[in-house]
């Protein structure tokens, strides 16, 4: 399974991060221990939502969509 996830920074509530992983717990831990350079400035992170995909291609396409303006609007309204 591939998981598309959205994180929200507890320190900066208007800051979100979207990614894909095989292991949500391990990935969240990496974000919160500053092992991910892109998110290290905004720790701690909490998991806002995730969606599981059995198809890897679909997961990466959905992640890419969520990073567009319409995808961010979709996530803000529905997730």
C-alpha positions as CSV (number, residue, x, y, z in Angstrom):
1,X,0.0,0.0,0.0
2,X,1.0,3.6,-0.7
3,X,-0.3,6.3,1.5
4,X,-0.8,9.9,0.4
5,X,-0.7,12.0,3.6
6,X,-1.2,15.6,4.6
7,X,0.6,17.0,7.6
8,X,-0.2,20.2,9.5
9,X,2.4,22.0,11.6
10,X,1.4,22.5,15.2
11,X,3.8,25.5,15.5
12,X,2.6,27.1,12.2
13,X,-1.1,26.2,11.8
14,X,-1.3,27.6,8.2
15,X,1.6,25.3,7.1
16,X,0.8,22.0,5.4
17,X,2.9,19.3,3.8
18,X,1.8,16.6,1.4
19,X,3.7,13.4,0.7
20,X,3.6,9.7,-0.2
21,X,5.0,6.8,1.9
22,X,4.7,3.1,2.6
23,X,4.9,3.6,6.4
24,X,3.0,6.5,7.9
25,X,4.3,6.1,11.5
26,X,8.0,6.0,10.4
27,X,7.5,8.9,7.9
28,X,5.8,11.1,10.5
29,X,8.6,10.3,13.0
30,X,11.2,11.4,10.4
31,X,9.4,14.7,9.8
32,X,9.2,15.4,13.6
33,X,12.9,14.5,14.2
34,X,14.0,16.9,11.5
35,X,15.3,14.2,9.2
36,X,13.3,15.8,6.3
37,X,15.1,19.0,5.4
38,X,12.0,20.6,3.7
39,X,9.9,20.3,6.9
40,X,12.4,20.6,9.6
41,X,11.7,24.3,10.3
42,X,8.1,23.7,11.1
43,X,8.1,20.9,13.7
44,X,6.1,19.4,15.3
45,X,3.9,18.0,12.7
46,X,0.6,16.2,13.2
47,X,-1.2,13.9,10.7
48,X,-4.2,15.7,9.3
49,X,-5.4,13.0,6.9
50,X,-4.2,10.1,4.7
51,X,-5.6,8.1,1.9
52,X,-4.4,4.5,1.1
53,X,-3.8,3.4,-2.5
54,X,-3.1,-0.1,-3.7
55,X,-1.8,1.3,-7.0
56,X,1.5,3.2,-6.7
57,X,0.9,5.3,-9.9
58,X,-2.5,6.5,-8.6
59,X,-0.9,7.5,-5.3
60,X,1.7,9.6,-6.9
61,X,-0.8,11.2,-9.3
62,X,-3.1,12.1,-6.4
63,X,-0.2,13.6,-4.4
64,X,0.8,15.6,-7.5
65,X,-2.8,16.8,-7.8
66,X,-3.0,17.8,-4.1
67,X,0.0,20.1,-4.7
68,X,-1.8,22.1,-7.4
69,X,-4.0,25.1,-6.6
70,X,-7.2,23.1,-7.3
71,X,-5.9,20.2,-5.2
72,X,-5.1,22.5,-2.3
73,X,-8.6,23.9,-2.5
74,X,-10.1,20.4,-2.7
75,X,-8.1,19.4,0.4
76,X,-9.1,22.5,2.3
77,X,-12.8,22.0,1.6
78,X,-13.1,18.3,1.9
79,X,-10.3,16.8,4.0
